[in-house]
């Protein structure tokens, strides 16, 4: 059953659903607004010939420091922005994170959607991974794609997504207990599909 605003507020007040930081203004009639974090992961163009899901581990190679913290790895670059916007160019795909830390109980599942105002700019905030299992805990990763023909500026803490919450019968084993790959993820987290081949 999809939760409404009263049910969402009640579960947050009881600390059964954790969203931090949080303001009651984020509660919509049947969802919660979520904001964009300040961490982005950009795949390095021209340096990867093909992505092999069996071998997608990565290693740190270099750290640079300027107004934005940049961490370079073999397959991608991490950018941590402060006040300046992050610019996503036409046709670019980046990973980003949600600002809020989320923790769901074993009887709540969730669905993440882009806000309509963001979609109308030509921005897709998750290319396919919008489902969140009961027991998830962490900062959700967004798979952002600019379908527009012009660059789009993204600002830290701007409203970017809506989280719908569904009450279900308590699961036998939640996301943590099943060894979820992205449990307690922080920042924009790359695919860990290689673990499926172990």
N, C-alpha and C positions, 0 to 999 in steps of 0.2 A: 504494500500500500504506500503510495506517494505521500510524504508528510507535508502538512500545510504549515503556515507561519506559526500558529499557536503551538503545534506539536514540536516544531524545530526549537522554538524558544524554550519550551519546557525541558527538552532533553539537554540543551546547552546549559540551562540554569542548574540542572541536576548533575552536570559534568559527565553525562553519559556520552555525549559527543563533545570532543575537544576541538576548538578552532581558536588558534592563538597567533597573533593578536586578533581581537574580535570586537566589533561594535554592533549593537542591535540594528543600526541603520542598514547593515548588510543583509538583513532578512527580507526576502521578497515574499509574495503570497505563497509560493510553493518551491522556493529555492533559496540559496545563500549566495550573494555576490562574493567572488574571490578576486584578489588583486595580483598583479604581476610582480614577481620577485625581481632581484637585480642581477641574477646569474644567467648567462647565456652560453651555450656551447655551439660552436660553429665548425662544421666539417671543412677540412682544408681542401680547397679546390685544386685539382691538378696533381695532388700528391697521393691520391688513392685511385688505383686503376679499377678496382672492383671491391665491393664489400663482401666478405666471406663470413656468414653467420657463425660458422664453426670456430672462427679464429678472430673474434672481435674484441679481445682484451687490448688494453692500451697501457703505455708507460709514459711517465713524466720525462720530458727532455729539457725544458727550459722555463724559467720564470722571468717575466719582465715586469717592471713597475713604472707606472706613470699616473696620470689622473684617474685612469681606470686600471684596475688590477687585471693583468693578462697572464694566463697560464697556458703555455703551449704544450701540446702532446703530439704524438706521432700522427694521429688521425684527425685531431680537432684542436681548436683553440677555445679556452674558457675566457670569457670576458665578464668582469664584475663591474657594473656601472654604479655611479653614485648619484649625482643629480642630472648629469647629461643624459639625453635619450639614447637608446640603442636604435640604430637605423637598419631595418630589414629591407633588402632590395628586391625588385621584381624577380620571381622565380626562385628566391632563396628559401632554404629550409634550415631552421635552427631549433635547438632545444632550449627551453627556458624553464623556470620554476615558478610555482605559485608562492606568493609572499607568506601566506598563512600556513602554520603547521596544523595538520589534521589528524585526528585519532577517532576511529569508528569502533563501536562495540560489535559483538558477534551477531547482533540481530539487526544491524543497519548496513545496507549496501548503498552505493551512490553512483550517480551518472554525472559526468562533467560535460558541459556545453559551453560554446563560445557565446558571449553576449551579442545580441542582435546588432547593436551599434558598432561592434568590432567587425562582425561579418559583413556589414554594409560598406566597410572600407576595403573589402577584398582579402581579409586576413582569416585564415583557418587556424584555430588555436590547438586543435588536436586532429591529426590526420586519420587516426583510427582508434586510438586507445583511450576511450572515455569512460570505461567501466572501472569501478573501485570496489573491491571485495570487502566483506565484513572483516574487521580486525586490522585493516590497513592503518598504518601510522607513518607520517612523514610529510615532506613538501612534495606535492604532485609535480611531475614533469609534464610540460606542454610540448607538443610537436608542432611548431608554428611554421606556416607556409604562406608566403605573400603571393596571391594570385593576381594582384593588381599590376598595372604596367608602370607604376611609379613607386618610389620608396615610401615606406611608412615609418614614422617615429613611434617608438614604444618607450613609455616612461615608467620608472619604478613606482609601484603602488597604484598604478592606474587600474580601474576595474576592467577585467578582461574575460572572466568566466562566471558561470553559474553552476552551483552544485545542487543537484536534486538528491534527496534522501528517501530511501525506501525501507519501510519496516518489513522484516521477513521473520520466519521462525528462526530461532537461534541455530547457527550452523554447527555441525559436529566438530569441524576443525576450521579455524579462521585463517586469514591470510598469513599471520605470523606463524601459526602452528604448522601450516603446510610448507613453510620455508619460502615464503614469497620473496622473489628476487629483489624487489624494490622496497622492502620493509625498512622503515626509518631512513628513506633516501633524503639527502640534503642537496639542494641545488639542482641544476639540470643534469640528470643522470642518463648516461648512454645506455644503449641496449646491452643487456646481459644474456642475449639469446644463446651465446656459446655454452652457457651452463646447461641448456637443454640437450646438448650433445655429449655430456659427461656420462 
